[in-house]
Amino acid sequence: MTISGYPRGLKNVSFEGKNLVPDRCNFSGTIKIGYATTLGYNNFIHGDVTIGKYCQLGADVAIHSTNHPVTYLTTYINKNLFEGELAQLKEIKKITIGHDVWIGHNAIILGSVTIGNGAIIAGGSVVTKDVAPYTVVAGVPAKALKRRFSENIISEIEALQWWKMNDEELNKTKPLFFKNFENKQSIYE
């Protein structure tokens, strides 16, 4: 793992290795970050969050699995009121991000969201709902723009599960990584 600058809350994170954590990242809660996933400058990851392998997060990405209580008398949970006892009313809604996901600059991911393998979250998007695998989403709230590949190619990539391969296996499949799948129906064409 490579750490630069001064990230905060690293004790809250379980890293699988070969991760990059740049300056000003902030972690709180229970966080798992998969092998070779790299973070961006000033990422904020809070709550119950699992991020898969080989993901890339741009700068200023915020991932919030917690929220203030909205069905109680107040949303205020600071210790200035009742010495912080209201903090126990916070909602924690797990976030799961699959493998090989690209999250663009300044995106926000909110609780109870699952982002599928190979998805792309455009910069500045606010993700409030699940994102299907290999889908590109953008906007506020984020909406699906397109699928990256045909259903057959998606099935083949999911069956390949390259993110589980060791270095030797990856080198054997390396030619697949240099193929352009636009207008293709199989990764093996």
C-alpha atoms as an extended CHARMM CRD file, in Angstrom:
* protein
*
       189  EXT
         1         1  MET       CA              0.0000000000        0.0000000000        0.0000000000  PROA      1               0.0000000000
         2         2  THR       CA              1.2100000000        3.4880000000       -0.8450000000  PROA      2               0.0000000000
         3         3  ILE       CA              0.1650000000        6.3510000000        1.4060000000  PROA      3               0.0000000000
         4         4  SER       CA              0.9910000000        9.9550000000        0.6320000000  PROA      4               0.0000000000
         5         5  GLY       CA              0.2920000000       13.0510000000        2.6690000000  PROA      5               0.0000000000
         6         6  TYR       CA             -1.9520000000       12.8350000000        5.6960000000  PROA      6               0.0000000000
         7         7  PRO       CA             -5.0170000000       10.6060000000        5.3550000000  PROA      7               0.0000000000
         8         8  ARG       CA             -7.1650000000       10.2410000000        8.4870000000  PROA      8               0.0000000000
         9         9  GLY       CA             -8.8700000000        7.1980000000        9.9860000000  PROA      9               0.0000000000
        10        10  LEU       CA             -6.7740000000        4.4660000000        8.3570000000  PROA      10              0.0000000000
        11        11  LYS       CA             -7.4950000000        2.2390000000       11.3790000000  PROA      11              0.0000000000
        12        12  ASN       CA            -11.1090000000        2.0020000000       10.1220000000  PROA      12              0.0000000000
        13        13  VAL       CA            -10.0720000000        0.4150000000        6.8210000000  PROA      13              0.0000000000
        14        14  SER       CA             -9.1860000000       -3.1290000000        5.8440000000  PROA      14              0.0000000000
        15        15  PHE       CA             -6.9650000000       -2.9040000000        2.7330000000  PROA      15              0.0000000000
        16        16  GLU       CA             -6.3290000000       -5.9850000000        0.5380000000  PROA      16              0.0000000000
        17        17  GLY       CA             -3.0090000000       -4.6350000000       -0.7580000000  PROA      17              0.0000000000
        18        18  LYS       CA             -1.4310000000       -2.6840000000       -3.5950000000  PROA      18              0.0000000000
        19        19  ASN       CA             -3.7280000000        0.2420000000       -2.7460000000  PROA      19              0.0000000000
        20        20  LEU       CA             -2.9790000000        3.9290000000       -3.2320000000  PROA      20              0.0000000000
        21        21  VAL       CA             -4.1960000000        6.3670000000       -0.5710000000  PROA      21              0.0000000000
        22        22  PRO       CA             -3.3660000000       10.0040000000       -1.3500000000  PROA      22              0.0000000000
        23        23  ASP       CA             -3.4270000000       13.0700000000        0.8730000000  PROA      23              0.0000000000
        24        24  ARG       CA             -6.5560000000       14.2050000000        2.7440000000  PROA      24              0.0000000000
        25        25  CYS       CA             -8.5380000000       10.9670000000        2.4770000000  PROA      25              0.0000000000
        26        26  ASN       CA            -10.8300000000       10.5390000000        5.4700000000  PROA      26              0.0000000000
        27        27  PHE       CA            -12.2500000000        7.2270000000        6.7010000000  PROA      27              0.0000000000
        28        28  SER       CA            -14.7200000000        6.4210000000        9.4690000000  PROA      28              0.0000000000
        29        29  GLY       CA            -16.8680000000        3.3820000000       10.1000000000  PROA      29              0.0000000000
        30        30  THR       CA            -16.1670000000       -0.1240000000        8.8560000000  PROA      30              0.0000000000
        31        31  ILE       CA            -14.5570000000        0.0060000000        5.4290000000  PROA      31              0.0000000000
        32        32  LYS       CA            -13.1060000000       -2.7070000000        3.1840000000  PROA      32              0.0000000000
        33        33  ILE       CA            -11.0850000000       -1.7400000000        0.1230000000  PROA      33              0.0000000000
        34        34  GLY       CA            -10.1480000000       -4.4220000000       -2.4210000000  PROA      34              0.0000000000
        35        35  TYR       CA             -6.8180000000       -5.2940000000       -3.9620000000  PROA      35              0.0000000000
        36        36  ALA       CA             -5.2160000000       -2.6390000000       -6.2150000000  PROA      36              0.0000000000
        37        37  THR       CA             -8.0520000000       -0.1600000000       -5.7160000000  PROA      37              0.0000000000
        38        38  THR       CA             -6.7240000000        3.3830000000       -5.8450000000  PROA      38              0.0000000000
        39        39  LEU       CA             -8.2890000000        6.3880000000       -4.1950000000  PROA      39              0.0000000000
        40        40  GLY       CA             -8.2390000000       10.0400000000       -5.1910000000  PROA      40              0.0000000000
        41        41  TYR       CA             -7.1480000000       13.1400000000       -3.3330000000  PROA      41              0.0000000000
        42        42  ASN       CA             -9.5660000000       14.1780000000       -0.5810000000  PROA      42              0.0000000000
        43        43  ASN       CA            -11.8500000000       11.1170000000       -0.7270000000  PROA      43              0.0000000000
        44        44  PHE       CA            -14.3530000000       10.8420000000        2.1420000000  PROA      44              0.0000000000
        45        45  ILE       CA            -15.5550000000        7.3090000000        2.9230000000  PROA      45              0.0000000000
        46        46  HSD       CA            -17.9080000000        7.0090000000        5.8680000000  PROA      46              0.0000000000
        47        47  GLY       CA            -19.9860000000        4.1730000000        7.3390000000  PROA      47              0.0000000000
        48        48  ASP       CA            -20.3640000000        0.5540000000        6.2590000000  PROA      48              0.0000000000
        49        49  VAL       CA            -18.6440000000        0.4670000000        2.8650000000  PROA      49              0.0000000000
        50        50  THR       CA            -17.1240000000       -2.3200000000        0.7760000000  PROA      50              0.0000000000
        51        51  ILE       CA            -15.2080000000       -1.4750000000       -2.4010000000  PROA      51              0.0000000000
        52        52  GLY       CA            -14.0560000000       -4.2380000000       -4.7610000000  PROA      52              0.0000000000
        53        53  LYS       CA            -10.7570000000       -4.9060000000       -6.4820000000  PROA      53              0.0000000000
        54        54  TYR       CA             -9.1770000000       -2.7570000000       -9.2150000000  PROA      54              0.0000000000
        55        55  CYS       CA            -11.4590000000        0.2470000000       -8.6840000000  PROA      55              0.0000000000
        56        56  GLN       CA            -10.3650000000        3.8340000000       -9.2600000000  PROA      56              0.0000000000
        57        57  LEU       CA            -11.8350000000        6.8280000000       -7.4580000000  PROA      57              0.0000000000
        58        58  GLY       CA            -11.2620000000       10.3830000000       -8.6440000000  PROA      58              0.0000000000
        59        59  ALA       CA            -10.5520000000       13.3260000000       -6.3760000000  PROA      59              0.0000000000
        60        60  ASP       CA            -13.1680000000       14.6160000000       -3.9320000000  PROA      60              0.0000000000
        61        61  VAL       CA            -15.3490000000       11.4760000000       -4.0840000000  PROA      61              0.0000000000
        62        62  ALA       CA            -17.6850000000       11.1220000000       -1.0890000000  PROA      62              0.0000000000
        63        63  ILE       CA            -19.2240000000        7.8140000000       -0.0330000000  PROA      63              0.0000000000
        64        64  HSD       CA            -21.7560000000        8.1420000000        2.7950000000  PROA      64              0.0000000000
        65        65  SER       CA            -23.5420000000        5.0860000000        4.1700000000  PROA      65              0.0000000000
        66        66  THR       CA            -24.8480000000        7.0130000000        7.1650000000  PROA      66              0.0000000000
        67        67  ASN       CA            -27.5330000000        9.6530000000        7.3680000000  PROA      67              0.0000000000
        68        68  HSD       CA            -29.0610000000       11.8540000000       10.0160000000  PROA      68              0.0000000000
        69        69  PRO       CA            -32.3880000000       10.6510000000       11.4360000000  PROA      69              0.0000000000
        70        70  VAL       CA            -35.1940000000       12.1870000000        9.3950000000  PROA      70              0.0000000000
        71        71  THR       CA            -38.2730000000       10.7530000000       11.1140000000  PROA      71              0.0000000000
        72        72  TYR       CA            -37.4960000000       12.0860000000       14.6030000000  PROA      72              0.0000000000
        73        73  LEU       CA            -38.0970000000       15.5240000000       16.1350000000  PROA      73              0.0000000000
        74        74  THR       CA            -34.6700000000       16.7080000000       14.9900000000  PROA      74              0.0000000000
        75        75  THR       CA            -31.9300000000       15.7210000000       12.5820000000  PROA      75              0.0000000000
        76        76  TYR       CA            -29.3540000000       17.2420000000       14.9430000000  PROA      76              0.0000000000
        77        77  ILE       CA            -26.9850000000       14.6200000000       16.3930000000  PROA      77              0.0000000000
        78        78  ASN       CA            -24.1000000000       16.7640000000       17.6140000000  PROA      78              0.0000000000
        79        79  LYS       CA            -22.9400000000       16.5150000000       21.2320000000  PROA      79              0.0000000000
        80        80  ASN       CA            -24.2170000000       20.0570000000       21.8650000000  PROA      80              0.0000000000
        81        81  LEU       CA            -27.7100000000       18.5780000000       22.3600000000  PROA      81              0.0000000000
        82        82  PHE       CA            -28.1960000000       15.9100000000       25.0580000000  PROA      82              0.0000000000
        83        83  GLU       CA            -24.4390000000       15.2900000000       25.0520000000  PROA      83              0.0000000000
        84        84  GLY       CA            -24.6900000000       13.5680000000       21.6670000000  PROA      84              0.0000000000
        85        85  GLU       CA            -27.1340000000       10.8420000000       22.7310000000  PROA      85              0.0000000000
        86        86  LEU       CA            -29.1420000000       11.4340000000       19.5470000000  PROA      86              0.0000000000
        87        87  ALA       CA            -26.2080000000       10.1200000000       17.4760000000  PROA      87              0.0000000000
        88        88  GLN       CA            -27.5330000000        6.6090000000       18.1880000000  PROA      88              0.0000000000
        89        89  LEU       CA            -30.4690000000        7.4550000000       15.9040000000  PROA      89              0.0000000000
        90        90  LYS       CA            -28.2310000000        7.7630000000       12.8100000000  PROA      90              0.0000000000
        91        91  GLU       CA            -29.1590000000        5.4630000000        9.9700000000  PROA      91              0.0000000000
        92        92  ILE       CA            -26.4520000000        3.2120000000        8.5810000000  PROA      92              0.0000000000
        93        93  LYS       CA            -27.1960000000        1.7330000000        5.1610000000  PROA      93              0.0000000000
        94        94  LYS       CA            -24.4560000000       -0.4140000000        3.6140000000  PROA      94              0.0000000000
        95        95  ILE       CA            -22.7990000000        0.5300000000        0.3390000000  PROA      95              0.0000000000
        96        96  THR       CA            -21.2560000000       -2.1630000000       -1.8630000000  PROA      96              0.0000000000
        97        97  ILE       CA            -19.1320000000       -1.2790000000       -4.8730000000  PROA      97              0.0000000000
        98        98  GLY       CA            -18.1430000000       -4.1110000000       -7.2130000000  PROA      98              0.0000000000
        99        99  HSD       CA            -14.8430000000       -4.7660000000       -8.9730000000  PROA      99              0.0000000000
       100       100  ASP       CA            -13.3260000000       -2.6320000000      -11.7440000000  PROA      100             0.0000000000
       101       101  VAL       CA            -15.5310000000        0.3940000000      -11.0190000000  PROA      101             0.0000000000
       102       102  TRP       CA            -14.4880000000        3.8950000000      -12.0320000000  PROA      102             0.0000000000
       103       103  ILE       CA            -15.9160000000        6.7360000000       -9.9320000000  PROA      103             0.0000000000
       104       104  GLY       CA            -15.2800000000       10.1870000000      -11.3750000000  PROA      104             0.0000000000
       105       105  HSD       CA            -14.2170000000       13.4100000000       -9.6800000000  PROA      105             0.0000000000
       106       106  ASN       CA            -16.6370000000       14.8820000000       -7.1360000000  PROA      106             0.0000000000
       107       107  ALA       CA            -19.1540000000       12.0090000000       -7.2980000000  PROA      107             0.0000000000
       108       108  ILE       CA            -21.2720000000       11.2530000000       -4.2420000000  PROA      108             0.0000000000
       109       109  ILE       CA            -22.5260000000        7.7490000000       -3.3680000000  PROA      109             0.0000000000
       110       110  LEU       CA            -25.3210000000        7.5380000000       -0.7920000000  PROA      110             0.0000000000
       111       111  GLY       CA            -26.4470000000        4.6750000000        1.5020000000  PROA      111             0.0000000000
       112       112  SER       CA            -28.2160000000        1.4580000000        0.5020000000  PROA      112             0.0000000000
       113       113  VAL       CA            -26.5520000000        1.4900000000       -2.9150000000  PROA      113             0.0000000000
       114       114  THR       CA            -24.9290000000       -1.3950000000       -4.7560000000  PROA      114             0.0000000000
       115       115  ILE       CA            -22.7630000000       -0.5600000000       -7.7470000000  PROA      115             0.0000000000
       116       116  GLY       CA            -22.1290000000       -3.5130000000      -10.0620000000  PROA      116             0.0000000000
       117       117  ASN       CA            -18.8390000000       -4.6660000000      -11.5450000000  PROA      117             0.0000000000
       118       118  GLY       CA            -17.4210000000       -2.5720000000      -14.3600000000  PROA      118             0.0000000000
       119       119  ALA       CA            -19.7430000000        0.3910000000      -13.7830000000  PROA      119             0.0000000000
       120       120  ILE       CA            -18.7020000000        3.9700000000      -14.4680000000  PROA      120             0.0000000000
       121       121  ILE       CA            -19.9520000000        6.8220000000      -12.2910000000  PROA      121             0.0000000000
       122       122  ALA       CA            -19.4960000000       10.1330000000      -14.1320000000  PROA      122             0.0000000000
       123       123  GLY       CA            -17.8610000000       13.0140000000      -12.2970000000  PROA      123             0.0000000000
       124       124  GLY       CA            -20.2680000000       15.1410000000      -10.2590000000  PROA      124             0.0000000000
       125       125  SER       CA            -22.9520000000       12.4500000000      -10.1410000000  PROA      125             0.0000000000
       126       126  VAL       CA            -25.0360000000       11.7530000000       -7.0500000000  PROA      126             0.0000000000
       127       127  VAL       CA            -25.8160000000        8.0310000000       -6.8510000000  PROA      127             0.0000000000
       128       128  THR       CA            -28.9910000000        7.3300000000       -4.8560000000  PROA      128             0.0000000000
       129       129  LYS       CA            -30.0000000000        3.9790000000       -6.4300000000  PROA      129             0.0000000000
       130       130  ASP       CA            -28.3000000000        0.7510000000       -7.4450000000  PROA      130             0.0000000000
       131       131  VAL       CA            -26.1810000000        0.7920000000      -10.6040000000  PROA      131             0.0000000000
       132       132  ALA       CA            -26.2710000000       -2.3170000000      -12.8170000000  PROA      132             0.0000000000
       133       133  PRO       CA            -22.9660000000       -3.9240000000      -13.8100000000  PROA      133             0.0000000000
       134       134  TYR       CA            -21.1420000000       -2.3180000000      -16.7630000000  PROA      134             0.0000000000
       135       135  THR       CA            -23.5180000000        0.6560000000      -16.8020000000  PROA      135             0.0000000000
       136       136  VAL       CA            -22.4570000000        4.2760000000      -17.2220000000  PROA      136             0.0000000000
       137       137  VAL       CA            -24.4350000000        6.6810000000      -15.0130000000  PROA      137             0.0000000000
       138       138  ALA       CA            -24.3780000000       10.4740000000      -14.7670000000  PROA      138             0.0000000000
       139       139  GLY       CA            -26.3320000000       13.3320000000      -13.2680000000  PROA      139             0.0000000000
       140       140  VAL       CA            -28.0950000000       14.4520000000      -10.1200000000  PROA      140             0.0000000000
       141       141  PRO       CA            -29.5880000000       12.0460000000       -9.2790000000  PROA      141             0.0000000000
       142       142  ALA       CA            -27.5130000000        9.6810000000      -11.4190000000  PROA      142             0.0000000000
       143       143  LYS       CA            -29.3450000000        8.0010000000      -14.2770000000  PROA      143             0.0000000000
       144       144  ALA       CA            -28.1840000000        5.2430000000      -16.6020000000  PROA      144             0.0000000000
       145       145  LEU       CA            -26.8170000000        6.5390000000      -19.9110000000  PROA      145             0.0000000000
       146       146  LYS       CA            -25.7900000000        3.2760000000      -21.5440000000  PROA      146             0.0000000000
       147       147  ARG       CA            -24.3760000000       -0.1980000000      -21.0530000000  PROA      147             0.0000000000
       148       148  ARG       CA            -20.6920000000       -0.4800000000      -21.8280000000  PROA      148             0.0000000000
       149       149  PHE       CA            -20.9930000000       -3.8200000000      -23.6410000000  PROA      149             0.0000000000
       150       150  SER       CA            -23.4640000000       -6.3060000000      -25.1190000000  PROA      150             0.0000000000
       151       151  GLU       CA            -25.1190000000       -8.7840000000      -22.7420000000  PROA      151             0.0000000000
       152       152  ASN       CA            -22.9110000000      -11.5770000000      -24.0990000000  PROA      152             0.0000000000
       153       153  ILE       CA            -19.6880000000       -9.6530000000      -23.4660000000  PROA      153             0.0000000000
       154       154  ILE       CA            -20.8710000000       -8.7880000000      -19.9560000000  PROA      154             0.0000000000
       155       155  SER       CA            -21.5770000000      -12.4830000000      -19.3110000000  PROA      155             0.0000000000
       156       156  GLU       CA            -18.1480000000      -13.4550000000      -20.6160000000  PROA      156             0.0000000000
       157       157  ILE       CA            -16.3630000000      -10.8750000000      -18.4470000000  PROA      157             0.0000000000
       158       158  GLU       CA            -18.3400000000      -11.9530000000      -15.3800000000  PROA      158             0.0000000000
       159       159  ALA       CA            -17.4320000000      -15.6080000000      -16.0900000000  PROA      159             0.0000000000
       160       160  LEU       CA            -13.7650000000      -14.6660000000      -16.6140000000  PROA      160             0.0000000000
       161       161  GLN       CA            -13.6020000000      -12.8310000000      -13.2480000000  PROA      161             0.0000000000
       162       162  TRP       CA            -10.1790000000      -11.4380000000      -14.1320000000  PROA      162             0.0000000000
       163       163  TRP       CA            -10.0290000000       -9.5090000000      -10.8350000000  PROA      163             0.0000000000
       164       164  LYS       CA             -9.5960000000      -12.8330000000       -9.0030000000  PROA      164             0.0000000000
       165       165  MET       CA             -6.5960000000      -13.8890000000      -11.1120000000  PROA      165             0.0000000000
       166       166  ASN       CA             -3.0310000000      -13.9290000000       -9.8790000000  PROA      166             0.0000000000
       167       167  ASP       CA             -0.2680000000      -12.2050000000      -11.8560000000  PROA      167             0.0000000000
       168       168  GLU       CA              0.5490000000      -15.3060000000      -13.9220000000  PROA      168             0.0000000000
       169       169  GLU       CA             -3.1010000000      -15.8190000000      -14.9150000000  PROA      169             0.0000000000
       170       170  LEU       CA             -3.4820000000      -12.1220000000      -15.7260000000  PROA      170             0.0000000000
       171       171  ASN       CA             -0.4540000000      -12.2580000000      -18.0210000000  PROA      171             0.0000000000
       172       172  LYS       CA             -2.0220000000      -15.1720000000      -19.9400000000  PROA      172             0.0000000000
       173       173  THR       CA             -5.1810000000      -13.0990000000      -20.5280000000  PROA      173             0.0000000000
       174       174  LYS       CA             -3.3050000000       -9.8280000000      -21.1600000000  PROA      174             0.0000000000
       175       175  PRO       CA             -4.2510000000       -9.6620000000      -24.8930000000  PROA      175             0.0000000000
       176       176  LEU       CA             -7.9270000000       -9.3680000000      -23.8900000000  PROA      176             0.0000000000
       177       177  PHE       CA             -7.1710000000       -6.1370000000      -22.0310000000  PROA      177             0.0000000000
       178       178  PHE       CA             -5.9580000000       -4.4820000000      -25.2410000000  PROA      178             0.0000000000
       179       179  LYS       CA             -9.0220000000       -5.3570000000      -27.3540000000  PROA      179             0.0000000000
       180       180  ASN       CA            -11.6380000000       -2.7460000000      -28.1580000000  PROA      180             0.0000000000
       181       181  PHE       CA            -15.0670000000       -4.3450000000      -27.6480000000  PROA      181             0.0000000000
       182       182  GLU       CA            -17.0680000000       -1.6210000000      -29.3890000000  PROA      182             0.0000000000
       183       183  ASN       CA            -19.5380000000       -3.2780000000      -31.8120000000  PROA      183             0.0000000000
       184       184  LYS       CA            -18.3180000000       -6.7370000000      -30.7560000000  PROA      184             0.0000000000
       185       185  GLN       CA            -20.4180000000       -9.6090000000      -29.4690000000  PROA      185             0.0000000000
       186       186  SER       CA            -17.6830000000      -11.6000000000      -27.7260000000  PROA      186             0.0000000000
       187       187  ILE       CA            -14.4460000000      -10.8430000000      -25.9170000000  PROA      187             0.0000000000
       188       188  TYR       CA            -12.9660000000      -13.7750000000      -27.8520000000  PROA      188             0.0000000000
       189       189  GLU       CA            -13.6420000000      -12.3470000000      -31.3850000000  PROA      189             0.0000000000
